[in-house]
Amino acid sequence: MRQLSLLVIILSCQLGFTQEKTPNIILMIGDGMGLTQISSGMYANNNSTALEGFEFIGLSKTYASNQLITDSAASGTAMATGVKTYNGAIGIDPQKRPQKSILQYCQEKGYSTALLATSSIVHATPASFYAHVKSRNQYEDIALQLSEDRVDLFIGGGRKHFNKRKDKRDLIQEMTSYEFVNSLKQLKSSDAQKIGYLTYSDEPPKKLEGRKPALEDMAVASIEKMESLGKPFFMMIEGSQIDWGGHANEMQYVLTEFKEFNTTIARVLEYAKADGNTLVIVTADHETGGLALTGGNLKKSLARGSFNTEGHTATMVPVFSYGPTAKAFSGIYENTAIFNKMLETLTK
Ligand SMILES: [Zn+2]
């Protein structure tokens, strides 16, 4: 009888746990990915995008605390910490006070965490999730903060900010709790709890110039790694160079970067649909280039664009969501609300 009641207690605990398990959160940021970048990428891809598989769509107001047109640091900080700040600021408010990020809230909740980017890992968008510095250009300070055990898995460029520093420190040597790998194959076969994969010494090249590994392969390998840790996870995946194509006013650059990001979205959505307890959010930090879609041909999968600026613009950007609490992301709201909605997902 006593054994039976013990069994009942164990079973009900397990049932309770299943019901209360907080979802994985995968936040995907297409840097500079406005609606025209998406439309162009879709028409250039046989009139199809993985974004059509999402359940809810919202619009986000991207402006910074001090300017109508945001940069990636202020917008990244807004989404990561829920605070509008000045252009150039990473993880701090306008009074330069450090703000706790959604990644840190997730860690407190027992989540595993991962950051993936096709820029360097110390670039503004990924940095907003773990660093607190006055200027996005403090790459070595940002690398130092990442070295303080802040993320379980990270993949991106920028190795030189870790091992060719002004202070002569070699953070890769110092980060003894991490295993550093040089390929996704090594990453997959590693059983380390914390893994770093610094893909390039500097900023990674364009996809057009053969950047490797493919973002979709990085995402699939990272999701497998996160699953193997047996806890819910938070992952931020950035398609970093859609923005750089916009700055360069090069349509082909934008389209090829979007295409890789789109394939990655498809893989992530596939996983989320099979898993059933993963919230996926796809958005942008701002639009870049003032891109207008001025011509093309559906049958030939051609999209022609015209750029208005070599900088960013203040147009609202779309937010696509799928999974538990996805509905909360419909409507029109400030970019800071993306943080709040993710935080609410943790406490539901
Ligand atoms: Zn930019």
Residues whose N, C-alpha, C, O or C-beta is under 5 A from the ligand:
A	BS01	ZN	D243
